[in-house]
Amino acid sequence: TIGYRGSYTIGREAQADAKFRRAARITVCGKTALAKEVFGETLNESRDPDRPPERYTARYYLKFNFLEQAFDRLSEAGFRMAACSSTGTCAFAPEQGGPADDKIWTSYTEYVFCRD
């Protein structure tokens, strides 16, 4: 499973002045040995460094910030996307110094892959 959080701000003019931010971190959830096989040196294991290869973890993340790279690596390893889920929330942003009607949207998306 690949997951990421994203955020953007939409002001009074809606789409005309939307400010998007790139994905800050792409997380990896799955069996340790399989994550290492697919992502190799681009897998950051610092949050769960001593995880045995046969165990599962949800604490790894990738050293790059482009979903396409993660999808390409999974595809090259014989995986296909099986499901996707996304959720979003909205908050007004006057405390961040923006106009009172600006909204900050955050989203969390997960992509589930399987290999036959």
C-alpha positions as CSV (number, residue, x, y, z in Angstrom):
1,T,0.0,0.0,0.0
2,I,1.3,3.4,-1.0
3,G,-0.1,6.5,0.9
4,Y,0.4,10.2,0.8
5,R,-1.0,13.4,2.3
6,G,-1.5,16.5,0.2
7,S,-2.8,20.0,0.8
8,Y,-3.8,23.1,-1.1
9,T,-5.5,26.4,-0.4
10,I,-8.4,27.8,-2.4
11,G,-9.3,31.5,-2.0
12,R,-12.3,33.5,-2.9
13,E,-11.7,33.1,-6.7
14,A,-11.9,29.3,-6.4
15,Q,-9.7,27.5,-8.9
16,A,-8.1,30.7,-10.3
17,D,-5.8,31.1,-7.3
18,A,-5.5,27.6,-5.9
19,K,-2.1,27.0,-4.4
20,F,-1.0,23.4,-4.4
21,R,1.8,21.8,-2.4
22,R,3.6,18.6,-3.5
23,A,3.2,15.4,-1.5
24,A,5.5,15.8,1.6
25,R,6.0,12.1,2.1
26,I,5.0,8.9,0.4
27,T,4.4,6.1,2.9
28,V,4.8,2.4,2.3
29,C,2.9,-0.3,4.2
30,G,3.5,-4.0,3.6
31,K,5.9,-6.9,4.2
32,T,9.4,-5.6,4.9
33,A,11.2,-8.0,2.5
34,L,8.8,-7.1,-0.3
35,A,9.1,-3.3,0.3
36,K,12.9,-3.7,0.1
37,E,12.7,-5.7,-3.1
38,V,10.6,-3.2,-4.9
39,F,12.0,0.1,-3.6
40,G,15.6,-0.8,-2.7
41,E,17.8,2.1,-1.6
42,T,14.9,4.6,-2.1
43,L,13.1,3.1,0.9
44,N,13.7,5.0,4.1
45,E,13.6,2.6,7.0
46,S,14.6,5.0,9.8
47,R,11.3,4.8,11.6
48,D,11.4,1.0,11.8
49,P,15.0,0.0,11.3
50,D,15.2,-3.5,12.8
51,R,12.0,-4.9,11.3
52,P,12.4,-8.6,10.4
53,P,12.0,-9.4,6.6
54,E,8.9,-11.6,7.2
55,R,7.0,-9.0,9.2
56,Y,4.7,-6.2,8.1
57,T,5.2,-2.5,8.8
58,A,3.4,0.8,8.1
59,R,6.3,3.0,9.1
60,Y,8.5,3.1,6.0
61,Y,8.5,6.0,3.5
62,L,10.2,6.8,0.2
63,K,13.1,9.1,-0.3
64,F,11.5,10.7,-3.3
65,N,8.2,12.7,-3.6
66,F,6.8,11.6,-6.9
67,L,3.9,9.0,-7.0
68,E,4.7,8.1,-10.6
69,Q,8.1,6.8,-9.5
70,A,6.5,4.6,-6.9
71,F,4.0,3.3,-9.4
72,D,6.7,2.6,-12.0
73,R,8.7,0.6,-9.5
74,L,5.7,-1.4,-8.5
75,S,4.7,-2.1,-12.1
76,E,8.3,-3.2,-13.0
77,A,8.1,-5.6,-10.0
78,G,4.9,-7.2,-11.4
79,F,2.3,-5.4,-9.2
80,R,-1.0,-3.9,-10.4
81,M,-3.3,-1.4,-8.7
82,A,-6.2,-3.2,-7.0
83,A,-7.9,-0.3,-5.1
84,C,-7.6,3.3,-4.3
85,S,-9.2,5.4,-1.5
86,S,-9.0,9.0,-0.7
87,T,-10.4,11.4,2.0
88,G,-10.3,15.1,2.4
89,T,-11.0,17.8,5.0
90,C,-11.4,21.5,4.9
91,A,-10.6,24.3,7.4
92,F,-10.8,28.1,7.1
93,A,-7.3,29.7,7.2
94,P,-7.5,33.2,8.7
95,E,-5.0,32.2,11.5
96,Q,-2.3,31.6,8.8
97,G,-2.5,35.2,7.8
98,G,-4.8,34.6,4.8
99,P,-8.1,36.3,4.1
100,A,-11.0,35.1,6.3
101,D,-12.6,33.2,3.4
102,D,-9.6,31.2,2.3
103,K,-9.8,27.5,2.9
104,I,-7.1,24.9,3.4
105,W,-7.9,21.5,2.1
106,T,-5.9,18.4,3.1
107,S,-6.3,14.9,1.7
108,Y,-5.0,11.5,2.4
109,T,-4.9,8.9,-0.4
110,E,-4.0,5.2,-0.4
111,Y,-3.2,3.0,-3.4
112,V,-3.4,-0.8,-2.8
113,F,-1.3,-2.9,-5.1
114,C,-1.2,-6.7,-5.5
115,R,1.0,-9.2,-7.4
116,D,-0.4,-12.3,-8.9
